[in-house]
Amino acid sequence: MNKALSKTALTVLSAAYLAVFSVSAQAASTPKSFQVATMIPVVLQLDIKSTCTKKGAEFKISNKGGKWPQTAILRLYTTHDKSLISQRRMRLALGQKVTLVVKRGRMHGQSVGVWVDPHWYKRDFKFDAMVNCN
């Protein structure tokens, strides 16, 4: 009777194993629906005011978008040949303001421009603001 019981138990266990295996195989081959969380990139939403003062060219930059996820480089150039005058790495919070000044002596009678180059996404080079103080 022990042999019969163990033969029956083996048959039941084998059937259970095959049932689990076939369910697992079906689950693997059945397409599942799932959601992928996507993150909307933080884009630059800047308000830049450029003016000429007694000191030289002045750029007042205000972050109107969200807190920047990483730093960006704020670069100052001469506009005619795109020569780099100065740069500063910064990370702005919502509503944060920064003022960049190019002294008249460094302008050499040329117009200047500012370009914000974020590290978290690539954007083509284009001046965000320019001013001619001649």
C-alpha positions in Angstrom: 0.0 0.0 0.0 2.9 2.3 0.6 4.1 1.8 -2.9 0.6 2.6 -4.3 0.4 5.7 -2.1 3.8 6.9 -3.1 3.1 6.2 -6.8 -0.2 8.2 -6.4 1.6 10.9 -4.5 4.3 11.1 -7.2 1.6 11.3 -9.9 -0.2 14.1 -8.0 3.1 16.0 -7.5 4.0 15.5 -11.1 0.6 16.8 -12.2 0.9 19.8 -9.9 4.4 20.6 -11.2 3.2 20.4 -14.8 0.3 22.6 -14.0 2.5 25.2 -12.3 5.0 25.0 -15.2 2.2 25.4 -17.8 0.7 28.4 -15.9 4.2 30.0 -15.7 4.8 29.4 -19.4 1.4 30.9 -20.3 2.1 33.9 -18.0 5.5 34.4 -19.7 4.1 34.3 -23.2 1.0 36.4 -22.4 1.6 40.1 -23.0 1.3 42.1 -19.8 0.2 45.7 -19.5 2.3 47.9 -17.3 2.9 51.6 -16.9 6.3 53.3 -17.3 6.9 56.4 -15.3 8.2 59.1 -17.5 9.9 62.3 -16.3 9.1 65.5 -18.1 12.4 67.3 -18.7 12.9 70.5 -16.9 13.2 73.1 -19.7 14.6 76.5 -19.3 12.0 79.1 -18.7 14.1 82.3 -18.3 13.3 85.9 -18.2 16.5 87.8 -19.4 16.7 91.6 -19.4 19.7 93.1 -21.0 20.7 96.7 -20.4 23.6 99.1 -20.7 24.9 100.8 -17.6 27.8 103.0 -16.7 29.8 99.8 -15.9 29.0 98.0 -19.1 26.5 95.4 -20.3 24.2 93.9 -17.7 22.1 90.7 -18.0 19.5 90.1 -15.3 18.4 86.5 -15.5 15.4 85.2 -13.7 14.4 81.5 -13.5 10.6 81.3 -14.2 10.6 77.5 -14.5 11.2 74.8 -11.8 14.3 74.2 -9.9 17.1 73.0 -12.2 17.9 69.4 -11.7 21.6 70.0 -12.4 23.9 72.9 -13.1 24.1 75.0 -16.2 26.9 77.1 -17.6 26.0 80.8 -18.1 28.4 82.0 -20.9 29.1 85.5 -22.0 30.3 86.1 -25.6 31.1 88.8 -28.0 28.4 88.4 -30.6 30.3 89.1 -33.8 32.9 86.3 -33.5 31.5 84.4 -30.5 34.6 84.8 -28.4 34.1 83.6 -24.9 34.4 86.5 -22.4 33.4 84.7 -19.2 31.4 81.8 -17.8 29.9 80.7 -14.6 28.4 77.3 -13.5 25.2 77.7 -11.5 22.0 75.9 -10.4 19.0 78.1 -10.1 16.0 77.5 -7.9 12.4 78.6 -8.9 12.3 82.4 -9.0 16.0 82.8 -8.3 17.7 85.8 -10.0 21.2 86.4 -11.0 22.9 89.4 -12.6 25.9 89.1 -14.9 27.9 92.2 -15.9 30.5 92.6 -18.6 32.6 95.7 -17.9 33.1 98.2 -20.7 36.9 97.4 -20.8 36.2 93.8 -21.6 33.7 94.5 -24.4 36.2 96.3 -26.7 33.4 98.3 -28.3 31.5 95.1 -29.4 28.0 93.8 -28.6 27.8 90.9 -26.1 25.4 88.0 -25.7 24.6 85.4 -23.0 23.8 81.8 -23.6 22.6 79.4 -20.9 24.0 75.8 -21.5 22.2 73.3 -19.3 23.8 70.0 -18.4 20.5 68.0 -18.2 19.6 68.4 -21.9 21.2 69.4 -25.1 20.2 72.6 -26.9 21.7 74.2 -29.9 23.8 77.3 -29.5 21.8 80.5 -29.8 22.2 83.6 -27.8 19.5 83.9 -25.2 19.9 87.7 -25.1 22.2 90.3 -26.6 23.0 93.9 -26.0 25.1 96.6 -27.9 26.4 99.3 -25.6 28.2 101.4 -28.2 
